[in-house]
Amino acid sequence: KERPSPFDFRKTGLEWLGTARRDQMKAARAADKGTLVHKYIQTLLSRQLGGPLVPLPDLAPELLAGVEAWRQWCDAVQMRPLFTEFRVQDDDELVAGTLDCLGEIDGKRYVMDWKTTTGIYPNHKAQVAKYAAMLDKMGHGPIEGAYCVLVPTPKEGKPTPQFNAVAIGPDEIERLGRVFQACLHIYRWQEECR
């Protein structure tokens, strides 16, 4: 068998780097779309709360379709925002985050997080459950539950997901809070081992 020439190695390396670069650019474009959708939604909610009338970001029609699905859900459940982009923390566990919205549905308070990924994953549910627990611990309770809300956002080379709002009840918040805590301990242990 003939040995590859240095040119072949270089060509293979450049092809690999091109693929890696292309994948990085695709991920960056997807993140930009998600950021724009989040900003659009936050601007709409801020207006509802009497915030400044800043212009809405320009969104492509396929992104507006996802926002419209989100809007229809908000109307259907009669969600009333109380806070947006609210920072929560747990000083005992030294963890913090920013929830997208604390809203009211049927007179009860829910933590809400908008997702622009390809689906709602278990870690998303643990994240919003921890946000709800932190908010309650900070004295902003009682929190009835949480929602992970998937806002359809087209991804390059993947089918656009359907709108989905996954409810997390009080019992699940407590259970997922323990899952979050276990994951946090494992993460910190792994960091110590590096």
N, C-alpha and C positions, 0 to 999 in steps of 0.2 A: 504494500500500500504506500502510496506517495505521501510524503510529509507535506503539511500545509506550509505555504510560504509566509514570510513575515507580512506580506501584503494581505494575505487571507486573514491573519490574526487581526490586523489593523481594521480591515473591512468589517469583520465580525464585531469587533469592539465598537466601532462607530455605529453600526446598526443597533447594537444593544443600547448605547448611549442615546441614540435617536428615539428609540422606543421608550426609554426611561423618561426622557425629556418630554415626549409627547404625552405620556401618562401624567406627568407632573402638571403640564399645562391643562390637560383635561380636568384634573382634580381642582386646579385653581379656578377654572371657569365655573365648575359646579359650585364651589364655595362662594364665588362672586354672586351667582344666581340666588343662592340661599340667603346671603347677606342682604341682597336687594329686597327679597320677599319679606324678610324679617323687618327691615327698615320701613317698608311700605306699611306693614301691619302695625308696627309701633307708632308710626305717624298717624294712622287712622285712629288708634286708641287714644293717643295723646290729645287729638282734637276732641274726641268724645269727653275727655276729662277736663276740657277747657284750656288745654295747653296752647302754645303759640301756633299760629297758622303757618307752619313751614311748608314749603312745596312738597308734594309727594314725589318720590323718586320715579324716574322714567322706567317703566316695565314693558318688556316685550309682551305681545298678546298671549303667548302660551303661559307666561308667568301670571298675568292678570287672571287667567282662568282659574288657577289655583287659589288666588286671593279671593275670587268670587265664591268659590266653594267654601272657603273659611268663613266668609261673610254670611253666607246662607245658613251655615251651622250656628253661628252666633245669633242670628235672628231667630232661628228655630227654637233654640234653648233659652232665648231672651237673656243672653249673657250681658251683664253690666260690669265694665271694668272698674276696679277700685284703685289699682296701682299697676304700672307697667315698669319693666326693667328694674325690678326691686331687688336690692342686694340682701342676701340672707347669710347667716353665719352660725356656726356652732363653736363657741370658744373652747368647750371641753375637748372636742375632737380636732380642733384647729382646721376646720374645713369651711369653705364659703362658696357661694355661687350667686348667680343672678337669674331669678325667675323671669319669664317673659311677661306674665300677667297674673295678678290676683284678681279674680272676678267673682261675681255673685250670680248664681242661678237658683231660682226659686227661693230666694232669701238666704241661701247657704253659700259659704265662701269656698272657692276652689282655686288651687294652684294650677296654672296652665303653662304649658311649654309648647311652642310651635316647632315642629320638626320639618325639615325640607330634604330629608334623606329619602332612600328608596323604601323605607318601611319603619315601623315602630318596633324597636328591639328591646329585649329585657333590660339592658343597661339604661335605656331612656326612662323606663318605668321606675327603676331604682333611683335615678336622678331626681325625678319630680317628687317621688315619695320622700326623699331626703329633704328637698326644698320645703315640702309641707311640714315635716317634722321640725325643721329649723325655724320656720315662721311661727309655728305654735310655741316652740321653746322661747322665742324672742318676745312672746307676749302678744302676738298678733292673731291669736286663735280665737275661737275654735275654727279649725279647718275641716270641712266636711269630706273633702277628697281632692283628687287631682285629675288632670286630663293631659295626656300626650296627644297632641293634635297634628296629624300628618297633613301638611299643606302640599298638594301636588305640585312638584317642581320638576320639569323635564331634565333628565340627565343624558349626556351624550352616550349614544350606543345602548341605552337601557330603556325599557318601556316606562312611561310615566305612571307613577303609582296613583291609586285612587285615594280620594280624601278619606280620612279615617280619624275618629276621635275616640281614643281608648280611655275609659273611665277607670279610676283607681279609688276604691272605697277605703274607709277608715281602717278596717282590719288588714287590708293589703298594704296600706301605708306603713303600718307598724311592722309587718313581716318584711317588706322590702327595705325598710330602714335598717333592719338587722343584716340583710344581705349587703346593703351599701357599706355598713360598718365593717363587715367581714372582708369585703373587697378592698376597703381602705387600708385595713391592717395588712393584707397580703401585699398590696402595692407598696406600702411603706417598708415592709420587710424586704421586698425585692430591691428597693432603692438602697437600703442599708447593705445589701450583699454585693453591690456593684463595686 
